[in-house]
């Protein structure tokens, strides 16, 4: 697997030429198909996608036809962890020029009525996200060789940052936001429960932010190896409840989205510690050790997606202070998306799986 810091500026496909796309049609029905070339609106740029990372939500749409309460009601193009090159700038003059290498911020602030802190658009009612079935019509994602993207979502890459690494900016921003939700972690002991791609990247962000000691927990050996490559001082098997409780972490990030993971997170937190819930739990009531939350006075916080942390992530990746590359375990051409999704669905042998367009 190789990457390049420079790439020739591609030319847009003629309007009639179809583009390769990865589309979820329903539970168990993922297709690599040809779609008509996009016809951008005034405020949209045409972007030639270079790399896209397979997210847990992409896997859920493929396997279950839904991600949490977001249920597929029509075929939807997947993908929101992408980077590429602008081949035609937006006609209204906004956004990066043709030839710019870009990452994509997949979120758009919601306009539905409702109260929320306006400096936190990630939790605005009615917010949309590329490759999400939360609204209908669905928001198509960017797993295609050529896509039309609103120029406001494009972020020009800093000098020296290659497209392959930039495709990791979105999940790294999720991790960055989660660590920020924990407050100042400098000099503190941190525990990450669930060392999948988000948890592994959280390890790297914690190290970047100055945590004194970082411990990662996972069921499988492979993600524990990845966590160590990204800076974990120690890794623990999820079954080792005694060792997890002995960590007594000031800050705990629960990244597994599972009931056993939540139990480990509570037991591994020090009295007066902060617990950030990052992994999305299944819909409906979940059992939790609330007695320990009360008697230890744990500060429990949710973390959902991110806001402008993407810009900070891009700068930190470019200057080398945020290490992300070890999280990539596999890279396959987009034509082999079915195989890539099967690999990504097995955490015992994969971490972040990239599609190459």
NORNORZI-V354656 format. One record per residue. N is the residue number from 0. OMEGA is omega in whole degrees, -180 to 180 (* if undefined). Layout:
BEGIN
n={N N}
omega={OMEGA OMEGA}
END
This chain:
BEGIN
n={0 1 2 3 4 5 6 7 8 9 10 11 12 13 14 15 16 17 18 19 20 21 22 23 24 25 26 27 28 29 30 31 32 33 34 35 36 37 38 39 40 41 42 43 44 45 46 47 48 49 50 51 52 53 54 55 56 57 58 59 60 61 62 63 64 65 66 67 68 69 70 71 72 73 74 75 76 77 78 79 80 81 82 83 84 85 86 87 88 89 90 91 92 93 94 95 96 97 98 99 100 101 102 103 104 105 106 107 108 109 110 111 112 113 114 115 116 117 118 119 120 121 122 123 124 125 126 127 128 129 130 131 132 133 134 135 136 137 138 139 140 141 142 143 144 145 146 147 148 149 150 151 152 153 154 155 156 157 158 159 160 161 162 163 164 165 166 167 168 169 170 171 172 173 174 175 176 177 178 179 180 181 182 183 184 185 186 187 188 189 190 191 192 193 194 195 196 197 198 199 200 201 202 203 204 205 206 207 208 209 210 211 212 213 214 215 216 217 218 219 220 221 222 223 224 225 226 227 228 229 230 231 232 233 234 235 236 237 238 239 240 241 242 243 244 245 246 247 248 249 250 251 252 253 254 255 256 257 258 259 260 261 262 263 264 265 266 267 268 269 270 271 272 273 274 275 276 277 278 279 280 281 282 283 284 285 286 287 288 289 290 291 292 293 294 295 296 297 298 299 300 301 302 303 304 305 306 307 308 309 310 311 312 313 314 315 316 317 318 319 320 321 322 323 324 325 326 327 328 329 330 331 332 333 334 335 336 337 338 339 340 341 342 343 344 345 346 347 348 349 350 351 352 353 354 355 356}
omega={-178 177 -179 180 178 -180 177 179 -180 177 -178 177 173 -173 -176 -176 179 178 179 -179 177 -168 172 179 -179 -179 179 -176 177 -176 168 -171 176 178 176 176 -178 174 -172 172 -176 -175 -179 174 171 -177 173 -177 178 -177 174 179 178 -177 176 179 175 179 180 178 179 -172 -171 -175 -179 171 -173 -180 177 -171 178 175 179 176 -177 174 -177 169 174 177 -170 173 -179 -176 177 177 174 -179 177 -176 179 177 -179 173 -176 180 175 -178 -180 173 -170 163 -176 170 -167 -172 172 -180 180 179 178 179 180 -179 174 177 -172 174 180 -177 179 179 178 179 177 178 179 -176 178 179 -178 177 -179 178 177 -1 -178 176 179 178 -172 173 177 -178 178 -178 171 -175 174 -174 -180 -179 -175 177 178 -178 173 178 175 179 -176 -174 -179 178 -178 178 178 -175 -177 178 176 177 175 179 -180 179 -180 179 176 179 179 -177 -178 -177 -178 177 -175 175 -177 178 177 -179 -175 -175 168 -176 -180 179 179 178 175 175 -179 179 177 178 178 -176 172 176 -176 -178 -179 178 180 -177 172 178 -171 -180 -177 178 176 176 179 179 178 179 -180 171 178 178 -177 173 -177 173 -177 -179 -176 -175 -178 -180 179 179 -178 -179 -179 -174 173 -178 177 174 179 -174 -177 -176 -178 178 176 178 179 177 178 -178 180 -178 -179 -178 175 175 -178 -177 -180 179 179 179 -176 179 -178 180 175 180 178 -179 178 176 -180 -180 -175 178 178 175 -179 -172 176 -177 178 176 -175 -177 173 176 -174 178 -176 176 -178 178 179 -180 178 179 -180 179 -178 176 -178 -178 174 -179 176 -178 -178 -171 -178 -179 180 179 -177 174 -179 175 -177 177 179 -176 180 177 -179 179 178 178 -178 -178 -179 -176 179 -179 -178 171 177 178 -179 168 179 -177 *}
END
